[in-house]
Amino acid sequence: MLKNKIKIIKYYFYLSLIILISYSLFLNSTTLSVYLTVFLFSVIMLYLSQNNINYNKFFLFLGKISFSFYLIHYGIIKIFENNNLFELNNYLAVVIIFVITIVISSLAYKYVENIFINIGKNLLRKSDAK
């Protein structure tokens, strides 16, 4: 809806991107920071939706598995916390969590989520045919 009503110029896009990156790297999380992050991310998404951009296939793949990723990531983090795997190296643990979550999420998308999406599509086709 907002895509057609609000035009984001390139300057605001880059400004939002710079603020969002610097903000996430250097400042602590507060309620205000959450609202600011959502606002800046919305500006970025509006700009990207208004321009014809060829998206990277990896990011399109992440978009497909995002729901499975959302459901699975917390469990993987808890497994790492319960087994004290963050004590090794925090950055390495985050990378490992990300990779494990992507692998499990892609499998869940392919073998669970996608099957139910197809079942839902078939049910909708049958109800439209009646």
C-alpha positions in Angstrom: 0.0 0.0 0.0 2.7 2.5 1.0 4.7 1.6 -2.0 2.5 3.7 -4.3 1.8 6.5 -1.8 5.3 7.3 -0.4 8.3 7.8 -2.7 11.6 7.2 -1.0 14.6 8.9 -2.6 18.0 7.4 -2.8 19.4 9.8 -0.2 17.0 8.6 2.5 17.7 5.0 1.6 21.5 5.3 2.1 21.0 7.4 5.2 18.7 4.8 6.7 21.1 2.1 5.8 24.1 3.8 7.4 22.2 4.7 10.5 20.8 1.2 10.9 24.2 -0.5 10.4 26.1 1.9 12.8 23.2 1.8 15.3 23.3 -2.0 15.4 27.0 -2.1 15.8 27.5 0.5 18.5 24.5 1.0 20.6 22.6 -1.0 23.2 19.1 -2.3 22.6 16.2 -0.4 24.1 12.5 0.0 23.3 13.3 3.1 21.3 16.0 1.3 19.4 13.6 -1.4 18.4 11.2 1.3 17.0 14.0 3.1 15.3 15.2 -0.1 13.7 11.7 -1.0 12.4 11.3 2.5 11.0 14.7 2.4 9.2 14.1 -1.1 7.9 10.7 0.0 6.6 12.4 2.9 4.7 14.9 0.5 3.2 12.2 -2.0 2.2 10.0 0.8 0.6 13.0 2.0 -1.4 13.8 -1.5 -2.6 10.2 -2.2 -3.5 10.0 0.9 -5.6 13.1 0.2 -7.7 13.7 -2.6 -10.1 16.5 -4.4 -8.4 17.9 -7.8 -9.2 18.0 -9.6 -5.9 20.7 -12.0 -5.0 19.5 -15.6 -5.2 20.8 -16.4 -1.7 18.6 -13.6 -0.3 15.6 -14.9 -2.2 16.3 -18.3 -0.8 16.5 -16.9 2.7 13.1 -15.3 2.1 11.6 -18.6 1.2 12.9 -20.4 4.3 12.4 -17.4 6.6 9.3 -18.9 8.4 11.1 -22.1 9.1 14.2 -20.2 10.1 12.1 -18.1 12.5 10.7 -21.3 14.1 14.0 -23.2 14.4 16.6 -20.5 15.3 15.6 -20.2 19.0 15.9 -23.9 19.6 19.4 -24.0 18.0 20.4 -21.0 20.2 19.1 -22.8 23.3 21.0 -26.0 22.5 24.2 -23.9 22.2 23.4 -22.1 25.5 22.6 -25.3 27.4 25.9 -27.0 26.2 28.0 -23.9 26.9 29.1 -23.7 23.3 29.3 -19.9 23.4 32.3 -20.1 25.7 34.5 -21.3 22.7 34.2 -18.1 20.6 31.0 -16.0 20.4 31.5 -15.0 16.7 32.3 -18.6 15.7 29.2 -19.8 17.6 27.0 -17.3 15.8 28.3 -18.4 12.4 27.8 -22.0 13.3 24.3 -21.3 14.6 23.5 -19.5 11.4 24.7 -22.3 9.1 23.0 -25.0 11.1 19.7 -23.0 11.2 19.9 -22.5 7.4 20.5 -26.2 6.7 17.7 -27.3 9.1 15.3 -24.6 7.8 15.9 -25.5 4.2 15.1 -29.1 5.0 12.0 -28.2 6.9 10.9 -25.9 4.1 11.4 -28.6 1.5 10.0 -31.6 3.4 7.3 -30.0 5.6 6.4 -26.4 4.7 6.3 -26.9 1.0 4.2 -30.0 1.2 1.6 -28.2 3.3 1.7 -25.2 0.9 0.9 -27.5 -2.0 -1.9 -29.1 0.0 -3.4 -25.7 0.7 -3.2 -24.7 -3.0 -4.9 -27.9 -4.0 -7.7 -27.4 -1.4 -8.2 -23.8 -2.7 -8.3 -25.0 -6.3 -11.0 -27.6 -5.4 -13.1 -25.1 -3.5 -12.8 -22.6 -6.4 -13.9 -25.3 -8.9 -17.2 -25.8 -7.0 
